[in-house]
Amino acid sequence: MTAPPSSGQPPGLDRLLSDPTRLALMSVLCAADWCDFAFLRDSVSLSDSALSKQLATLKKDGYVEQRRTYLGRVPKTTVQATEQGRSRFLRHVEELRAIVERTPRPQV
């Protein structure tokens, strides 16, 4: 029996959140209940299309959910991190902290 191939990342790190843009998105979403699309876009300095693409990736893997409502004829999209997404984000952040804490500090 052989071991599964390694992804090259420590076991606690999340592959999807190794992307800085998705990490930034999840950090905003985990600090709020529901986030307006425009607020989220401006918070991470993305275009509408780039944000939509990143959210689709996060949604496909169960990290976020989206809700589309209308104010009159104007569509309004809001996004929230799922419980699974929050849990994965927090685990990823804890692993990053552990890596930083294990890093030797240079002697000055």
C-alpha positions in Angstrom: 0.0 0.0 0.0 1.4 3.4 -0.9 0.7 6.8 0.6 -1.4 9.2 -1.3 0.5 11.9 -3.2 1.4 14.9 -1.2 0.0 18.3 -2.2 3.1 19.9 -0.9 1.2 21.7 1.9 1.1 21.0 5.6 -2.0 19.0 6.5 -3.9 21.9 8.2 -3.6 24.3 5.3 -6.5 24.5 2.9 -5.6 24.3 -0.8 -8.4 26.7 -1.8 -7.4 29.3 0.7 -3.8 29.3 -0.3 -4.9 31.8 -2.9 -4.5 35.3 -1.4 -7.6 36.7 -3.0 -9.9 33.9 -1.7 -8.2 34.2 1.7 -9.0 37.9 1.8 -12.6 37.3 0.7 -13.1 34.7 3.5 -11.5 37.1 6.1 -14.1 39.7 5.2 -17.0 37.2 5.0 -16.1 35.6 8.4 -16.2 39.0 10.1 -19.8 39.6 8.9 -23.1 37.9 8.7 -24.2 38.8 5.1 -22.1 41.0 2.9 -23.3 43.1 0.0 -21.5 42.3 -3.3 -20.4 45.9 -3.8 -19.0 46.1 -0.3 -17.1 42.8 -0.7 -15.8 43.9 -4.2 -14.5 47.2 -2.8 -13.1 45.6 0.4 -10.7 43.3 -1.7 -10.3 45.7 -4.7 -11.6 43.4 -7.4 -13.6 43.9 -10.5 -17.2 42.6 -10.6 -16.1 39.8 -12.9 -13.1 38.8 -10.9 -15.2 38.7 -7.7 -17.9 36.6 -9.4 -15.3 34.1 -10.5 -13.7 33.8 -7.0 -17.2 33.5 -5.4 -18.2 30.8 -7.9 -15.1 28.8 -6.9 -15.8 29.2 -3.1 -19.5 28.4 -3.6 -18.8 25.3 -5.6 -16.7 23.9 -2.7 -19.2 24.9 -0.1 -17.4 27.9 1.5 -20.0 30.5 0.7 -23.6 30.9 -0.2 -25.2 33.7 -2.2 -28.6 35.3 -2.1 -30.1 37.4 -4.9 -32.9 39.7 -4.1 -34.4 42.7 -5.9 -35.0 46.3 -4.7 -37.6 47.2 -7.3 -36.0 46.2 -10.5 -32.4 46.5 -9.2 -30.8 43.1 -8.3 -28.9 43.0 -5.0 -26.5 40.1 -4.3 -25.4 39.3 -0.8 -22.9 36.7 0.2 -22.2 34.9 3.5 -19.6 32.3 4.6 -21.1 28.9 5.4 -20.4 27.2 8.7 -18.2 24.8 6.8 -16.4 27.8 5.1 -15.9 29.5 8.5 -14.5 26.4 10.0 -12.1 25.8 7.1 -11.0 29.4 7.2 -10.3 29.3 10.9 -8.4 26.0 10.7 -6.3 27.5 7.8 -5.5 30.6 9.8 -4.5 28.6 12.9 -2.2 26.5 10.8 -0.6 29.7 9.3 -0.1 31.0 12.9 1.5 27.7 13.9 3.9 27.9 11.0 4.9 31.5 11.9 5.3 30.6 15.5 7.6 27.6 14.6 9.8 29.9 12.5 13.1 30.7 14.2 13.6 34.4 14.8 17.0 35.8 13.8 19.4 36.8 16.6 20.1 40.5 16.6 
